Amino acid sequence: MRIPAFQTRPLYSGLALGLALMGAAFAAQAQEKVVFATNWKAQAGHGGFYQALVDGTYKKYGLDVEIMQGGPMVNNRPMLPAGKVDFLMTGNLLQSFDNVKNGVPTVVVAAIFQKDPQAIFAHPGQGYDTFKDLTKAPVAFIGKDGQFSFWQWMKSEHGFKDSQLKPYTFNVGPFLADKKSIQQGYAISEPLSIKAQAGFDPVVHLLADHGFSTYATTIETRADLIKTKPETVRKFVEASIIGWNNYLYGDNKAANELIPKPTPDSTAVALQGSIDLMKKMGIVDSGDSLTKGIGAMDEARVKDFYDKMVKAGLYKPGEIDLSKVVTTQFVNKGVGVDVRKKLTGK
């Protein structure tokens, strides 16, 4: 007996609806929860991660990513080895060297910044046009952390002297009041605040352009996660890389709208100013990343930086097992290069 067509429709419709609901449930289940912690409040220097979040790149890779901010009263570093977060954004390789030295099982899996943005600023027209000129400055405002890290390298490599030191309290007032002074700062942010407050563009000397060869804004994860969930690590690294290409070269409006929510003082103008500086100085995309993709790392460069830090007295020869510091397993594959070419034509 033939069943009338009108009687079959509810059956087929119900079946289709059931399959659709099952598919939606499966898709929801397929999204793997990942927690990524940063080392400071949201800003343009974190923009690529927010881009990958808001434009759906992480979701396309099957990841449900939560970004956990850092800040002046927040220390997210212990959260990674404790298993509270899956990935951590760190400053530069010095922190990673310390982890290996202290037996903390974390590994750098990508370096978003090819150049550390750490810089020394000077007033224009004061004879500080070259990096060597800075050694003549009577006063150098350097923070406590800087005094025990990059300042030691500046002394051993370039002849700076402790007699120049005065503490930097992250207030540009003393620097602005003394035209002969020099001051530390981030090359992608402080020049903007100095221009806004004092009306001039400072002379900027990027340490990376004078031999401070560390990578920066690195992504760390636990050694056990690399071993047990390499696909999760790969997906997060590659999605982040694509996010950074879209943030730098594409439409970053949605990401920038998300960033000021936790940091109201990050205006659209300031965010775009930082992006322009990152591109101008090749902070994110320069050198190896131009062909190997953003996030690229070279083990020989890691060793070069370590050797310089040994010379500066921060470590002893052979004290760090460099094979445990970074892995290039998830980078140097050219991921995102096609995205940049499509967006920029080069």
Salt bridges, closest charged atoms under 4 A:
GLU32 OE2 - LYS229 NZ 3.52
GLU66 OE1 - LYS33 NZ 3.43
GLU157 OE1 - LYS311 NZ 3.66
ASP162 OD2 - LYS155 NZ 3.03
ASP201 OD2 - LYS195 NZ 3.56
ASP209 OD1 - LYS115 NZ 3.03
GLU220 OE1 - ARG77 NH2 3.80
ASP224 OD1 - ARG222 NE 3.30
GLU231 OE1 - ARG234 NH2 2.86
GLU238 OE1 - ARG234 NH1 2.99
ASP285 OD2 - ARG340 NH1 3.21
ASP304 OD2 - LYS308 NZ 3.19
ASP307 OD2 - LYS303 NZ 2.86
GLU319 OE2 - LYS101 NZ 3.27
